[in-house]
Amino acid sequence: MPLSMNRDVFITCAVTGSGSSQDRSPKVPRSPQQIAESAIAAAKAGAAVVHCHVRDPETGVPSRDLALYREVTERIRDSDTDVVLNLTAGMGGDIIFGDVESPLPTREGTDMIGASARVAQVAECLPEICTLDCGTMNFAEADYVMTNTPGMLTAMGGMMTELGVKPEIEAFDTGHLWYAKQLVSDGVLEAPALVQLCMGVPWGAPDDLNTFMAMVNNVPDDWHFSAFGLGRNQMAYVAAAVLAGGNVRVGLEDNLWLEKGVLAENWQLVERAGTIIENMGARVIGPAEVREKLGLQKRSPR
């Protein structure tokens, strides 16, 4: 596939994530107020979309508390800064098995809930976008599996479509894109779909350019895609995604560092991504143009 550079690029900022990054950087926002303020600062720096998880305000541990999602949503929508809100629906599919000789019962940290519960914050807050992790995979730790069965994805995807919230398909490998295309073919998701290519997440697609282009080549021509790479390769994937015809994601969910020895804030990562995009001769677009491009419905404050 010949490269077709994207000249009108939107930036997504992944504000806080669901990993243990709060233990590695004091700049990772924890409380709803901190998450909202960080999202708003990222929007002012050029992010058209903010992707939000929530955390326990005291411990920083990832949470599924609807009240926390509500507060983050209301704070962002009540601000005078326009931005497209993207909430996660990725939690609640976690299995941590016992040891290799006795995998059952599962261990502490297992968090398996039903489809409706996994989409509850989406139904409660009605963001414009929400994530749909489109496959099951071994995920970093030895006995942890991120679980998203075809039946679960069909149920969750159908709920998102019925709510009028656009799923952002999180693709960690080419098979996830294969199943995403099946969901569209089955009428569960609407075309053109939106995809996030997730590069370098153990043990999904490695973050080399050959694998990245294999992922890009599996995205249908009429779909929209964005991409990110973890850690030190985050900014390299800003350039790679734009060159390949896509949009970009940066933020503290994926990378804590502005440069060696310097911890980042979300707005700084967005600002740096915007500089790269503009220096490539492309244009950073705002939330109004993103809504038009993706067919999103803007949600009003309360």
C-alpha atoms as a printed R data frame, in Angstrom:
    type eleno elety resid chain resno       x       y      z
1   ATOM     1    CA   MET     A     1   0.000   0.000  0.000
2   ATOM     2    CA   PRO     A     2   1.484   3.387 -0.980
3   ATOM     3    CA   LEU     A     3   1.678   5.959  1.774
4   ATOM     4    CA   SER     A     4  -1.041   8.591  1.719
5   ATOM     5    CA   MET     A     5  -0.220  11.215  4.312
6   ATOM     6    CA   ASN     A     6  -3.062  12.662  6.361
7   ATOM     7    CA   ARG     A     7  -3.160  16.442  5.994
8   ATOM     8    CA   ASP     A     8  -5.942  17.057  8.534
9   ATOM     9    CA   VAL     A     9  -5.040  15.299 11.768
10  ATOM    10    CA   PHE     A    10  -6.819  15.062 15.091
11  ATOM    11    CA   ILE     A    11  -5.010  14.394 18.347
12  ATOM    12    CA   THR     A    12  -6.461  12.174 21.080
13  ATOM    13    CA   CYS     A    13  -5.062  12.563 24.584
14  ATOM    14    CA   ALA     A    14  -5.278   9.424 26.752
15  ATOM    15    CA   VAL     A    15  -5.367  11.219 30.076
16  ATOM    16    CA   THR     A    16  -4.780   8.659 32.838
17  ATOM    17    CA   GLY     A    17  -5.339   5.015 31.811
18  ATOM    18    CA   SER     A    18  -5.942   1.961 33.985
19  ATOM    19    CA   GLY     A    19  -2.400   0.819 34.701
20  ATOM    20    CA   SER     A    20  -0.244   1.340 37.779
21  ATOM    21    CA   SER     A    21   1.380   4.464 36.344
22  ATOM    22    CA   GLN     A    22   0.228   6.531 39.344
23  ATOM    23    CA   ASP     A    23   3.020   4.835 41.308
24  ATOM    24    CA   ARG     A    24   5.645   5.985 38.791
25  ATOM    25    CA   SER     A    25   4.690   9.608 38.240
26  ATOM    26    CA   PRO     A    26   3.024  12.183 40.515
27  ATOM    27    CA   LYS     A    27   1.782  13.940 37.383
28  ATOM    28    CA   VAL     A    28  -0.720  11.176 36.556
29  ATOM    29    CA   PRO     A    29  -4.135  12.629 37.511
30  ATOM    30    CA   ARG     A    30  -6.170  10.686 40.091
31  ATOM    31    CA   SER     A    31  -9.240  12.573 41.302
32  ATOM    32    CA   PRO     A    32 -12.118  13.519 38.970
33  ATOM    33    CA   GLN     A    33 -11.096  17.166 39.328
34  ATOM    34    CA   GLN     A    34  -7.474  16.402 38.398
35  ATOM    35    CA   ILE     A    35  -8.515  14.202 35.459
36  ATOM    36    CA   ALA     A    36 -10.937  16.826 34.132
37  ATOM    37    CA   GLU     A    37  -8.436  19.653 34.567
38  ATOM    38    CA   SER     A    38  -5.742  17.635 32.798
39  ATOM    39    CA   ALA     A    39  -8.170  16.827 29.965
40  ATOM    40    CA   ILE     A    40  -9.132  20.482 29.589
41  ATOM    41    CA   ALA     A    41  -5.477  21.567 29.557
42  ATOM    42    CA   ALA     A    42  -4.794  18.945 26.865
43  ATOM    43    CA   ALA     A    43  -7.706  20.292 24.817
44  ATOM    44    CA   LYS     A    44  -6.356  23.823 25.103
45  ATOM    45    CA   ALA     A    45  -2.989  22.509 23.868
46  ATOM    46    CA   GLY     A    46  -4.609  21.038 20.752
47  ATOM    47    CA   ALA     A    47  -6.270  17.705 21.613
48  ATOM    48    CA   ALA     A    48  -9.634  17.387 19.883
49  ATOM    49    CA   VAL     A    49 -10.473  14.167 21.788
50  ATOM    50    CA   VAL     A    50  -9.795  13.204 25.409
51  ATOM    51    CA   HIS     A    51  -9.886   9.531 26.381
52  ATOM    52    CA   CYS     A    52 -10.681   9.084 30.081
53  ATOM    53    CA   HIS     A    53 -10.568   6.353 32.699
54  ATOM    54    CA   VAL     A    54 -11.227   7.096 36.372
55  ATOM    55    CA   ARG     A    55  -9.248   6.265 39.510
56  ATOM    56    CA   ASP     A    56  -9.842   6.090 43.229
57  ATOM    57    CA   PRO     A    57  -8.987   9.647 44.329
58  ATOM    58    CA   GLU     A    58  -7.080   8.443 47.398
59  ATOM    59    CA   THR     A    59  -5.092   5.483 46.095
60  ATOM    60    CA   GLY     A    60  -4.971   6.139 42.360
61  ATOM    61    CA   VAL     A    61  -6.123   2.564 41.710
62  ATOM    62    CA   PRO     A    62  -8.285   2.259 38.556
63  ATOM    63    CA   SER     A    63 -12.011   2.292 39.287
64  ATOM    64    CA   ARG     A    64 -15.376   1.566 37.675
65  ATOM    65    CA   ASP     A    65 -17.311   3.904 40.023
66  ATOM    66    CA   LEU     A    66 -20.119   5.575 38.066
67  ATOM    67    CA   ALA     A    67 -20.083   8.625 40.337
68  ATOM    68    CA   LEU     A    68 -16.450   9.279 39.383
69  ATOM    69    CA   TYR     A    69 -17.258   8.995 35.672
70  ATOM    70    CA   ARG     A    70 -20.204  11.339 36.151
71  ATOM    71    CA   GLU     A    71 -18.063  13.943 37.873
72  ATOM    72    CA   VAL     A    72 -15.328  13.829 35.226
73  ATOM    73    CA   THR     A    73 -17.931  14.124 32.465
74  ATOM    74    CA   GLU     A    74 -19.745  17.032 34.085
75  ATOM    75    CA   ARG     A    75 -16.559  18.945 34.844
76  ATOM    76    CA   ILE     A    76 -15.379  18.651 31.230
77  ATOM    77    CA   ARG     A    77 -18.753  19.528 29.736
78  ATOM    78    CA   ASP     A    78 -19.332  22.435 32.126
79  ATOM    79    CA   SER     A    79 -16.005  24.011 31.184
80  ATOM    80    CA   ASP     A    80 -15.687  26.652 28.485
81  ATOM    81    CA   THR     A    81 -13.338  24.397 26.490
82  ATOM    82    CA   ASP     A    82 -14.877  22.302 23.714
83  ATOM    83    CA   VAL     A    83 -13.518  18.770 23.346
84  ATOM    84    CA   VAL     A    84 -14.830  15.370 22.234
85  ATOM    85    CA   LEU     A    85 -15.209  13.038 25.221
86  ATOM    86    CA   ASN     A    86 -14.130   9.400 24.859
87  ATOM    87    CA   LEU     A    87 -14.773   7.144 27.875
88  ATOM    88    CA   THR     A    88 -13.300   3.694 28.358
89  ATOM    89    CA   ALA     A    89 -15.408   0.553 28.337
90  ATOM    90    CA   GLY     A    90 -12.339  -1.633 28.663
91  ATOM    91    CA   MET     A    91 -12.532  -2.605 32.325
92  ATOM    92    CA   GLY     A    92 -14.356  -5.620 33.736
93  ATOM    93    CA   GLY     A    93 -12.833  -8.304 31.500
94  ATOM    94    CA   ASP     A    94  -9.785  -9.187 33.582
95  ATOM    95    CA   ILE     A    95  -8.834 -12.745 34.532
96  ATOM    96    CA   ILE     A    96  -5.800 -13.510 36.697
97  ATOM    97    CA   PHE     A    97  -5.308 -17.250 36.792
98  ATOM    98    CA   GLY     A    98  -3.731 -19.287 39.563
99  ATOM    99    CA   ASP     A    99  -0.419 -21.036 39.028
100 ATOM   100    CA   VAL     A   100   0.294 -23.161 35.987
101 ATOM   101    CA   GLU     A   101  -0.684 -26.409 37.723
102 ATOM   102    CA   SER     A   102  -3.833 -25.017 39.377
103 ATOM   103    CA   PRO     A   103  -5.187 -22.191 37.188
104 ATOM   104    CA   LEU     A   104  -8.552 -22.275 38.970
105 ATOM   105    CA   PRO     A   105  -9.762 -20.691 41.128
106 ATOM   106    CA   THR     A   106  -8.640 -17.350 39.764
107 ATOM   107    CA   ARG     A   107  -6.607 -15.002 41.912
108 ATOM   108    CA   GLU     A   108  -7.288 -11.653 43.543
109 ATOM   109    CA   GLY     A   109  -7.518  -8.916 40.926
110 ATOM   110    CA   THR     A   110  -9.848 -10.865 38.649
111 ATOM   111    CA   ASP     A   111 -12.636  -8.528 37.596
112 ATOM   112    CA   MET     A   112 -15.218 -10.163 35.338
113 ATOM   113    CA   ILE     A   113 -18.590  -8.492 34.884
114 ATOM   114    CA   GLY     A   114 -21.395  -8.632 32.346
115 ATOM   115    CA   ALA     A   115 -21.815  -6.610 29.161
116 ATOM   116    CA   SER     A   116 -24.336  -4.151 30.622
117 ATOM   117    CA   ALA     A   117 -22.083  -3.418 33.602
118 ATOM   118    CA   ARG     A   118 -19.091  -2.861 31.332
119 ATOM   119    CA   VAL     A   119 -21.082  -0.297 29.341
120 ATOM   120    CA   ALA     A   120 -22.794   1.263 32.397
121 ATOM   121    CA   GLN     A   121 -20.675   4.438 32.434
122 ATOM   122    CA   VAL     A   122 -21.324   4.890 28.716
123 ATOM   123    CA   ALA     A   123 -25.084   4.659 29.240
124 ATOM   124    CA   GLU     A   124 -24.834   6.961 32.263
125 ATOM   125    CA   CYS     A   125 -22.678   9.707 30.722
126 ATOM   126    CA   LEU     A   126 -23.343   9.345 26.966
127 ATOM   127    CA   PRO     A   127 -19.905  10.380 25.714
128 ATOM   128    CA   GLU     A   128 -19.484  10.941 22.001
129 ATOM   129    CA   ILE     A   129 -16.994   8.041 21.748
130 ATOM   130    CA   CYS     A   130 -16.242   4.997 23.895
131 ATOM   131    CA   THR     A   131 -13.658   2.273 23.496
132 ATOM   132    CA   LEU     A   132 -14.288  -1.337 22.458
133 ATOM   133    CA   ASP     A   133 -11.257  -3.611 22.963
134 ATOM   134    CA   CYS     A   134 -11.812  -5.941 20.044
135 ATOM   135    CA   GLY     A   135 -10.173  -9.162 21.190
136 ATOM   136    CA   THR     A   136  -8.804 -11.335 23.975
137 ATOM   137    CA   MET     A   137  -5.057 -11.305 24.618
138 ATOM   138    CA   ASN     A   138  -2.286 -12.111 27.054
139 ATOM   139    CA   PHE     A   139  -1.594  -8.751 28.627
140 ATOM   140    CA   ALA     A   140   1.877  -8.102 30.058
141 ATOM   141    CA   GLU     A   141   1.773 -10.033 33.341
142 ATOM   142    CA   ALA     A   142   2.351 -13.803 33.357
143 ATOM   143    CA   ASP     A   143  -1.134 -15.017 34.241
144 ATOM   144    CA   TYR     A   144  -3.346 -12.035 33.300
145 ATOM   145    CA   VAL     A   145  -5.686 -12.301 30.326
146 ATOM   146    CA   MET     A   146  -7.707  -9.396 28.944
147 ATOM   147    CA   THR     A   147 -10.943 -11.099 27.969
148 ATOM   148    CA   ASN     A   148 -13.237  -9.922 25.180
149 ATOM   149    CA   THR     A   149 -15.095 -12.847 23.635
150 ATOM   150    CA   PRO     A   150 -17.033 -12.566 20.360
151 ATOM   151    CA   GLY     A   151 -20.293 -12.869 22.308
152 ATOM   152    CA   MET     A   152 -19.296 -10.123 24.745
153 ATOM   153    CA   LEU     A   153 -18.154  -7.823 21.937
154 ATOM   154    CA   THR     A   154 -21.369  -8.370 20.007
155 ATOM   155    CA   ALA     A   155 -23.423  -7.494 23.077
156 ATOM   156    CA   MET     A   156 -21.347  -4.451 24.051
157 ATOM   157    CA   GLY     A   157 -21.053  -3.166 20.498
158 ATOM   158    CA   GLY     A   158 -24.790  -3.452 20.013
159 ATOM   159    CA   MET     A   159 -25.435  -1.478 23.200
160 ATOM   160    CA   MET     A   160 -23.036   1.279 22.127
161 ATOM   161    CA   THR     A   161 -24.666   1.549 18.718
162 ATOM   162    CA   GLU     A   162 -28.138   1.695 20.268
163 ATOM   163    CA   LEU     A   163 -26.991   4.451 22.659
164 ATOM   164    CA   GLY     A   164 -25.719   6.534 19.749
165 ATOM   165    CA   VAL     A   165 -22.141   6.467 21.046
166 ATOM   166    CA   LYS     A   166 -19.442   5.746 18.462
167 ATOM   167    CA   PRO     A   167 -17.183   2.838 19.420
168 ATOM   168    CA   GLU     A   168 -13.464   3.368 19.029
169 ATOM   169    CA   ILE     A   169 -12.244  -0.127 18.184
170 ATOM   170    CA   GLU     A   170  -9.041  -0.821 20.121
171 ATOM   171    CA   ALA     A   171  -6.984  -3.162 17.938
172 ATOM   172    CA   PHE     A   172  -3.970  -4.767 19.611
173 ATOM   173    CA   ASP     A   173  -3.302  -7.199 16.754
174 ATOM   174    CA   THR     A   174  -4.456  -7.955 13.204
175 ATOM   175    CA   GLY     A   175  -7.005 -10.535 14.363
176 ATOM   176    CA   HIS     A   176  -8.787  -7.810 16.306
177 ATOM   177    CA   LEU     A   177  -9.246  -5.891 13.069
178 ATOM   178    CA   TRP     A   178 -10.506  -9.046 11.403
179 ATOM   179    CA   TYR     A   179 -13.219  -9.401 14.031
180 ATOM   180    CA   ALA     A   180 -14.032  -5.671 13.929
181 ATOM   181    CA   LYS     A   181 -14.794  -6.036 10.232
182 ATOM   182    CA   GLN     A   182 -17.067  -8.958 11.095
183 ATOM   183    CA   LEU     A   183 -18.949  -6.819 13.619
184 ATOM   184    CA   VAL     A   184 -19.573  -4.239 10.901
185 ATOM   185    CA   SER     A   185 -20.579  -6.951  8.434
186 ATOM   186    CA   ASP     A   186 -23.028  -8.348 11.003
187 ATOM   187    CA   GLY     A   187 -24.580  -4.905 11.513
188 ATOM   188    CA   VAL     A   188 -23.463  -4.664 15.147
189 ATOM   189    CA   LEU     A   189 -21.253  -1.642 14.411
190 ATOM   190    CA   GLU     A   190 -21.858   0.996 11.783
191 ATOM   191    CA   ALA     A   191 -19.489   1.901  8.957
192 ATOM   192    CA   PRO     A   192 -17.311   3.830  8.600
193 ATOM   193    CA   ALA     A   193 -15.854   2.582 11.864
194 ATOM   194    CA   LEU     A   194 -13.196   4.246 14.020
195 ATOM   195    CA   VAL     A   195 -10.081   2.271 14.974
196 ATOM   196    CA   GLN     A   196  -7.221   2.852 17.404
197 ATOM   197    CA   LEU     A   197  -4.094   0.873 16.469
198 ATOM   198    CA   CYS     A   198  -2.346  -0.020 19.724
199 ATOM   199    CA   MET     A   199   1.340  -0.702 19.105
200 ATOM   200    CA   GLY     A   200   3.869  -2.153 21.503
201 ATOM   201    CA   VAL     A   201   1.472  -3.385 24.190
202 ATOM   202    CA   PRO     A   202   2.772  -6.740 25.517
203 ATOM   203    CA   TRP     A   203   1.747  -9.199 24.054
204 ATOM   204    CA   GLY     A   204  -0.081  -7.668 21.146
205 ATOM   205    CA   ALA     A   205   1.347  -6.150 17.984
206 ATOM   206    CA   PRO     A   206   5.007  -5.161 18.437
207 ATOM   207    CA   ASP     A   207   5.831  -1.565 17.647
208 ATOM   208    CA   ASP     A   208   7.962  -2.105 14.558
209 ATOM   209    CA   LEU     A   209   7.014  -0.368 11.324
210 ATOM   210    CA   ASN     A   210   6.460  -3.556  9.325
211 ATOM   211    CA   THR     A   211   3.847  -4.713 11.832
212 ATOM   212    CA   PHE     A   212   2.360  -1.224 11.963
213 ATOM   213    CA   MET     A   213   1.868  -1.144  8.206
214 ATOM   214    CA   ALA     A   214   0.335  -4.638  8.336
215 ATOM   215    CA   MET     A   215  -2.173  -3.197 10.826
216 ATOM   216    CA   VAL     A   216  -2.804  -0.128  8.644
217 ATOM   217    CA   ASN     A   217  -3.321  -2.328  5.586
218 ATOM   218    CA   ASN     A   218  -6.030  -4.248  7.441
219 ATOM   219    CA   VAL     A   219  -8.093  -1.097  8.083
220 ATOM   220    CA   PRO     A   220 -10.781  -0.673  5.383
221 ATOM   221    CA   ASP     A   221 -10.214   2.364  3.161
222 ATOM   222    CA   ASP     A   222 -13.388   4.131  4.266
223 ATOM   223    CA   TRP     A   223 -12.713   3.738  8.015
224 ATOM   224    CA   HIS     A   224 -10.918   6.261 10.215
225 ATOM   225    CA   PHE     A   225  -7.905   5.271 12.279
226 ATOM   226    CA   SER     A   226  -5.549   6.614 14.877
227 ATOM   227    CA   ALA     A   227  -2.433   5.028 16.354
228 ATOM   228    CA   PHE     A   228  -0.067   5.147 19.289
229 ATOM   229    CA   GLY     A   229   3.147   3.557 20.486
230 ATOM   230    CA   LEU     A   230   4.081   3.026 24.124
231 ATOM   231    CA   GLY     A   231   6.840   4.765 26.054
232 ATOM   232    CA   ARG     A   232   9.783   6.280 24.234
233 ATOM   233    CA   ASN     A   233   8.275   5.528 20.826
234 ATOM   234    CA   GLN     A   234   5.179   7.647 21.447
235 ATOM   235    CA   MET     A   235   6.340  10.621 19.389
236 ATOM   236    CA   ALA     A   236   7.807   8.437 16.647
237 ATOM   237    CA   TYR     A   237   4.330   7.003 16.148
238 ATOM   238    CA   VAL     A   238   2.895  10.500 15.836
239 ATOM   239    CA   ALA     A   239   4.942  10.869 12.646
240 ATOM   240    CA   ALA     A   240   4.318   7.284 11.505
241 ATOM   241    CA   ALA     A   241   0.546   7.555 11.928
242 ATOM   242    CA   VAL     A   242   0.341  10.805  9.979
243 ATOM   243    CA   LEU     A   243   2.510   9.413  7.166
244 ATOM   244    CA   ALA     A   244   0.325   6.307  6.976
245 ATOM   245    CA   GLY     A   245  -2.842   8.398  6.624
246 ATOM   246    CA   GLY     A   246  -4.072   8.302 10.212
247 ATOM   247    CA   ASN     A   247  -4.552  10.379 13.328
248 ATOM   248    CA   VAL     A   248  -2.549  10.303 16.553
249 ATOM   249    CA   ARG     A   249  -2.854   9.532 20.243
250 ATOM   250    CA   VAL     A   250  -0.544  10.682 23.005
251 ATOM   251    CA   GLY     A   251  -0.927  11.012 26.770
252 ATOM   252    CA   LEU     A   252   0.101   9.695 30.162
253 ATOM   253    CA   GLU     A   253  -1.820   6.439 29.698
254 ATOM   254    CA   ASP     A   254   0.856   5.404 27.204
255 ATOM   255    CA   ASN     A   255   3.989   7.349 28.145
256 ATOM   256    CA   LEU     A   256   5.111   9.217 31.275
257 ATOM   257    CA   TRP     A   257   8.151  11.029 29.880
258 ATOM   258    CA   LEU     A   258   8.652  14.259 27.960
259 ATOM   259    CA   GLU     A   259  12.329  13.428 27.544
260 ATOM   260    CA   LYS     A   260  14.919  11.399 29.444
261 ATOM   261    CA   GLY     A   261  14.632  12.258 33.140
262 ATOM   262    CA   VAL     A   262  11.739  14.694 32.657
263 ATOM   263    CA   LEU     A   263   8.236  13.556 33.619
264 ATOM   264    CA   ALA     A   264   5.506  14.893 31.341
265 ATOM   265    CA   GLU     A   265   2.092  16.415 31.763
266 ATOM   266    CA   ASN     A   266  -0.628  15.618 29.257
267 ATOM   267    CA   TRP     A   267  -0.725  19.080 27.711
268 ATOM   268    CA   GLN     A   268   3.019  18.956 27.048
269 ATOM   269    CA   LEU     A   269   2.708  15.688 25.138
270 ATOM   270    CA   VAL     A   270  -0.175  17.104 23.098
271 ATOM   271    CA   GLU     A   271   1.772  20.281 22.370
272 ATOM   272    CA   ARG     A   272   4.791  18.298 21.200
273 ATOM   273    CA   ALA     A   273   2.626  16.077 18.990
274 ATOM   274    CA   GLY     A   274   1.050  19.157 17.440
275 ATOM   275    CA   THR     A   275   4.484  20.577 16.634
276 ATOM   276    CA   ILE     A   276   5.487  17.335 14.900
277 ATOM   277    CA   ILE     A   277   2.271  17.264 12.875
278 ATOM   278    CA   GLU     A   278   2.591  20.871 11.758
279 ATOM   279    CA   ASN     A   279   6.284  20.497 10.932
280 ATOM   280    CA   MET     A   280   5.290  17.644  8.625
281 ATOM   281    CA   GLY     A   281   3.072  20.062  6.707
282 ATOM   282    CA   ALA     A   282  -0.223  18.795  8.117
283 ATOM   283    CA   ARG     A   283  -2.888  20.634 10.091
284 ATOM   284    CA   VAL     A   284  -4.209  19.858 13.589
285 ATOM   285    CA   ILE     A   285  -8.001  19.935 13.520
286 ATOM   286    CA   GLY     A   286 -10.358  20.718 16.380
287 ATOM   287    CA   PRO     A   287 -13.396  19.045 17.910
288 ATOM   288    CA   ALA     A   288 -15.964  20.574 15.537
289 ATOM   289    CA   GLU     A   289 -14.171  19.152 12.490
290 ATOM   290    CA   VAL     A   290 -13.737  15.796 14.232
291 ATOM   291    CA   ARG     A   291 -17.473  15.611 14.876
292 ATOM   292    CA   GLU     A   292 -18.166  16.330 11.227
293 ATOM   293    CA   LYS     A   293 -15.588  13.789 10.034
294 ATOM   294    CA   LEU     A   294 -16.745  10.993 12.363
295 ATOM   295    CA   GLY     A   295 -20.473  11.780 12.389
296 ATOM   296    CA   LEU     A   296 -20.575  12.436 16.130
297 ATOM   297    CA   GLN     A   297 -23.411  13.942 18.112
298 ATOM   298    CA   LYS     A   298 -22.273  16.708 20.458
299 ATOM   299    CA   ARG     A   299 -23.594  16.227 23.982
300 ATOM   300    CA   SER     A   300 -24.763  19.235 25.959
301 ATOM   301    CA   PRO     A   301 -23.921  19.993 29.600
302 ATOM   302    CA   ARG     A   302 -26.412  18.711 32.179
